[in-house]
Amino acid sequence: MEPTAWPGVFREGRDLYTINRTPGVRVYGEPLRSVAGIEYRLWDPFRSKLAAVLAKGAPRDLFGTVQRVLYLGAAHGTTVSHVSDLWPDATIFAVEKSPAAFAPLLALARRRSNLLPMLADAQLPERYLADVGEVDLVYQDVAQRNQAAIFVENARACLRPGGRGLLMLKVRSVTQRRPAAAVVREARAELARGGCPVDHEVALPPFSREHVAFLVHR
């Protein structure tokens, strides 16, 4: 098991891993691997867009310094559980608006003290701003037509100056009719107008079809 350029992420062959902060416990049926008394969780890029970004070769300074994270669209907790592994001493605010998805997310948070689930709509950051405050990283993975606008509003509300952002753009959630390249260009432009210029763009196939990751700063 070898460390990678990204702190907290490890590699064995082509496979990525994080250290399991709840040893013996699987979150979504992922394989566990013990090496020299440390248990690792396989991080599947076909199940997690953040793992896909890393597998495609993200910049070494992707994350920067992270103590507080706002995670939008946490769903059942697949990716956010690995984020919890990456930064065990950070505070991770995990926003999810679906009650059905929130139940397993809440169960996950009971085993992970750095994970704070919030049943809320990412389109309304003013409703959780007082609880979240200023964060170092905003991560978004939501299936809405106005994904870029949602990200900008949350970054304005919560992302500290100099902070980083990761937007997983679901192109076909924006529109089914227009060319994907046009949707991506417009999202980039909207992020720039909102004070979140794109530093790096990563197309996620073959791991996730018609998804693009934007790495931004504020």
N, C-alpha and C positions, 0 to 999 in steps of 0.2 A: 504494500500500500504506500503510494508516494504522494506527498503534498503537491498541489498545483500552484499556479501563480495567484490564485484567489484564496485568501485565508479562509480556512475552515472547509475547503473542498479538496477531496483526495481522489486519486485515480489508480485503478488497477487495470492495465491494458487500456481498452477504450472506455471502460465503465467509470462513471463518476460516483462518489460516495460522500456522505456526511457522517460525522460521529453521532451515534444514537444517544441523545440526551435522556432517553427513557429505555435503558437496556432491557432487551427481551420483548419489547413492545413494537409491533408493526402498526403502521397507520393505514396503509392501503394494500396490504399484502406483499409489500416489497421484501426481497431477500435481505437477510442480515448476514454479516461477515465479521468474524472475530479474528483479529490479528494482534499478537503480543498483548493480550488482555484488554484490548479496546474493541468495542463493537461498532461496526459501521453499517449504515443503511444505503442500499443501492438507490441512486437518484436517476430515475428513468427519464430521458429526454422526450420519449414518446408520451409520457404522462404529465410532464412538467415543462412549461415553456421556459422557465428560468434555467432549467438544466439544458434545454435545447440551445439557449443563447450561449451558455458556456461551451457546449459541445461544438458549436459553430465557430468558436474562437473569439470570445469577448475580450475587450482590453483588460490589461492587468489591473488597472486602477478603476475597474467597473464600479465598485461600491463606495470607495472612500472610507472615511471614519463613520461608523454606525453605532449609535446608542439608542436611537428611537426610530421606529419604522411605522409608516401608515400603509397598510396593505388593503387594497380595495378589490373586492371580489374574491374573498377567501374561500368560498364554496365549502366543500367538506374538509378542507385542510391539507390536501395533498402537498402542494408547493409550500404553503406557509409552515408546515411541519419541518421542512428542510431549512427554511429561513430561521426557524426557532433553533435548529441545530447549529446553524452558522454563527449565530450571535446569542449564546446562552445568557449573557449578561445584559443584553439589550431589552428594551420594552417594545413589543410588537402589537400594535393596534390592528386587529383583523376585522374588517368591515364586511358584512354579508347581509343582504336584504331578504333572502329567501328563508322563511322559517324552517322549511324542510331541510335545507343545507345547514342551517345554523345549529340544529340539534347535535349532529356529530362534531361540528366545530367546537361547540361548548364542551362536549365530552373530552375532546382532545386537549382543550385548555385546562381542564381539571388536572391533567397529568404534566402540564408544562407551565411553570409559573411565570415565564416571560411572555406568554401569549394572552392577550386581553381581547376576547371576542366582543363585537359590537353589532347588534341587530339594527341596521340602519341602511339608508339609501345613499350611495356614493354621490348621487346628484345633489345632495343637500348637506354639504360639509358644515354648514353653519349649525347643524343640529348636534354635531359631535366635536366641534372645534374646541370648546371649553374643556373637554375631557382629554383631547389628544395633545393640544398645544403645538409646539414647534418640533418638527422631526428632521432627521438627516436624510431619510430616503422615503420616497413615495413610489409604491409599486402598484400598478393597476392592471387587472385582467377581468374586464367586464364586457358583457355582450349587449352593448347599447349603440344606437346610431350615432350619438354625439359623444363618442369615446374621448376624442381630443379635448372637447370642451369640458368634460367632466374632470379630466386630468388637470387642465389649466386651473379650474376653480379650486381643486384640492391643493394644488401646488401654491397658489396665491394665499390660501388660507393657512396652510400648515408647513410648507417646506421652507426651511431656513435659507437665508442667502448663502450661496455656495453649496447647497445640498444637491443631491442626485435624484434622478427619477428614472423609472423604467415603465414604459407603456407598452403593453402587449396588444397591438392593434389587430382586432378581428375584422378583416376587410369586408367579409360578406355579412357581418352584422351592421355595417354602415349602409351598404346597398348591394342588391343582387344584380343590378342592371348596368352599372358603369364599370369601366376597366379598372382592374386592381391598381395599376400604376397611377391612375389619376387620383384614386382615393388616398393612396399613400402620400402623393405630393401635397394634396390639400391638408392632410393631417399634419405633415411637417410644417406647412405654412401657418396653420392655426396654432401649433405649439410655439413657433417663433414669435408670432404676434402676441401671444400670451405670456411672453417672458421666459419660455422654456425651450431655448434653442437646442436642436438635436446635435449631439456630438458624434453619434455612431448609430448606424442602422443595420439591423441583422434580419435577413429573410429566414424564416424558420423551417421551410421544407428541407429534408423529407420528414422531419419530426412532427411538424404541424402545418397542414396545408393552408395556404392563403392567410398566413399570419406573419406580421412583421413586428420586430421589437425596436422601439426607439429608446436610446439612452440619452438622457438630457441632463442639463444642469440649470441652476437658477442663479 
